[in-house]
Amino acid sequence: MIFTETRGSDGTHDNRVSFSSALLSPIASFGGIYSPESMPPIDAAFLRRHLQSSYKELSLALLQHLGIDIDTKVLSSALDLYDKFDDAADPVPVVRLDEHLFVSELYHGPTRAFKDMALQPFGLILSELAQQREQQYLILTATSGDTGPAALETFRNRPNIRVACLYPDGGTSDVQRLQMVTEDAPNLKVIGIHGNFDDAQSALKSLLSSPNFNRRLEQLGISLSAANSVNFGRIIFQMLYQFHCYLALVRQRAIEPGDEVVLHIPSGNFGNALGAYYAHRMGLPIAKIVIASNANNVLTEWINSGCYDLSKRDLIATTSPAMDILKSSNVERVLFDLFGPARNRELMQQLDVDGRYQLDQHEHQQITNIFAADFCTDEEGEQYIRQVFEQGYLVDPHTATCFKTCRSARFKDEVNIIYSTAEWTKFAAVVDNAINANQPDSDQAALQSVSTTAGIEVPEVIARLFDKPIAHPDIIEKQAIESEILKFLESGN
Ligand SMILES: *Cc1c(COP(=O)(O)O)cnc(C)c1O
């Protein structure tokens, strides 16, 4: 598999690179990223052959089919990390709600959100590559609450990798904050900042462009990589469960091989949806990929009108914070794939300069051939959490947005799969409010209350967070971030 630059080349980066290079250095010319040149198709025989394969067997076969430059031994150890999920034999359970509706539970990993699906194997592979090349890497991440815990968990004590993670103090749930500040390892640094997620993200951006910071990194012999979904090393692992879910439905006799399904994906940075898009490109029978958003409904507008417009929007804080995103980084991979690097670069420039771009009618048609979209407000989301709970199933506020899209009349005769991206335990206060009409004063109280009402035990990894010592107490001003991170790097762990 060859990767190329989504916005064409200005000569500052290699135009065609291998998977491992794209993983180590994800940023390309003109501010673009690396994306596959093409996707090798799968055929019906491949699906038939893997009907009874385990998640790991299927994943290894797909990765080998994609042809990436990572040793099979390394890939196998990376996939072995799924053994840590709740059920090693079935890391991604696909649950039947009724004959038209299935939920693919992507949150059974160590940090209880779908980020583990990709970050678990990604962490091992990045560390292996860094060791092979005898290089030191720094992962800098700003998190709204799910990426941070999953990145810290996967890189903890991994050789040749250090992680500095910024989170907005007060901007995450208690559980998310504790997942980060209790991660104690010499190669991890977690910093709370005064401000919201946008402040954390812009602090990170100014750090990346600080001459002093970059000079010091060079002197220390440390390179930067990224663990967010601009890194294709994450996207590739988000392609695998698409095939798994499809085959799970065949095994459950909900569909015949070859039947099409409709996917409903709670979306933010569009990484999960992009995995589905590539699976569709490879030939998996997907009728539509439905993008569910919250009140930050820029993707809904884009898909329904062809206009991506940031110019009149401010970010709204919602009860599904992992979807509080306006500029979805992975949309450009779809534009690149459909319309080529020159047109993608033009559209991305318009977005930068004017805050908006409009696809022409023919382009828009190509988008709606595969994507559909709707959004769900916080109030609607809480209603869905309550309704679905009354029918015997508990969902988190992100997953809840998909009950809006899948109940649209348009999809009522289809076989629908909702991707559940987080366990309710990460957002217990919202869930407690939805099903018990409580206003809990802490996540701990909410966990207890929901657990009692629903008769579901709080998993050990969440329950014990409240007793773990705080390893990272610091909450600082934005201006102090650079010196704080340099101090951590210079301490030479
Ligand atoms: C990250 C995240 C999302 C959004 O996924 P994208 O790949 O960024 O679109 C949705 N729900 C939860 C719970 C998440 O953690």
Ligand as a Chemical Component Dictionary entry (heavy atoms), coordinates in Angstrom:
data_LIG
# 
_chem_comp.id                   LIG 
_chem_comp.type                 NON-POLYMER 
_chem_comp.pdbx_formal_charge   0 
_chem_comp.three_letter_code    LIG 
# 
loop_
_chem_comp_atom.comp_id 
_chem_comp_atom.atom_id 
_chem_comp_atom.alt_atom_id 
_chem_comp_atom.type_symbol 
_chem_comp_atom.charge 
_chem_comp_atom.model_Cartn_x 
_chem_comp_atom.model_Cartn_y 
_chem_comp_atom.model_Cartn_z 
_chem_comp_atom.pdbx_ordinal 
LIG C1 C1 C 0 -13.730 10.045 19.341 1  
LIG C2 C2 C 0 -15.145 9.748  19.614 2  
LIG C3 C3 C 0 -16.143 9.969  18.651 3  
LIG C4 C4 C 0 -15.854 10.613 17.314 4  
LIG O1 O1 O 0 -15.097 9.780  16.479 5  
LIG P1 P1 P 0 -14.384 10.380 15.188 6  
LIG O2 O2 O 0 -13.596 9.250  14.650 7  
LIG O3 O3 O 0 -13.501 11.502 15.683 8  
LIG O4 O4 O 0 -15.437 10.856 14.275 9  
LIG C5 C5 C 0 -17.454 9.613  18.959 10 
LIG N1 N1 N 0 -17.767 9.100  20.159 11 
LIG C6 C6 C 0 -16.843 8.889  21.107 12 
LIG C7 C7 C 0 -17.279 8.352  22.419 13 
LIG C8 C8 C 0 -15.502 9.178  20.867 14 
LIG O5 O5 O 0 -14.592 8.975  21.834 15 
# 
loop_
_chem_comp_bond.comp_id 
_chem_comp_bond.atom_id_1 
_chem_comp_bond.atom_id_2 
_chem_comp_bond.value_order 
_chem_comp_bond.pdbx_ordinal 
LIG C1 C2 SING 1  
LIG C2 C3 SING 2  
LIG C2 C8 DOUB 3  
LIG C3 C4 SING 4  
LIG C3 C5 DOUB 5  
LIG C4 O1 SING 6  
LIG O1 P1 SING 7  
LIG P1 O2 DOUB 8  
LIG P1 O3 SING 9  
LIG P1 O4 SING 10 
LIG C5 N1 SING 11 
LIG N1 C6 DOUB 12 
LIG C6 C7 SING 13 
LIG C6 C8 SING 14 
LIG C8 O5 SING 15 
# 
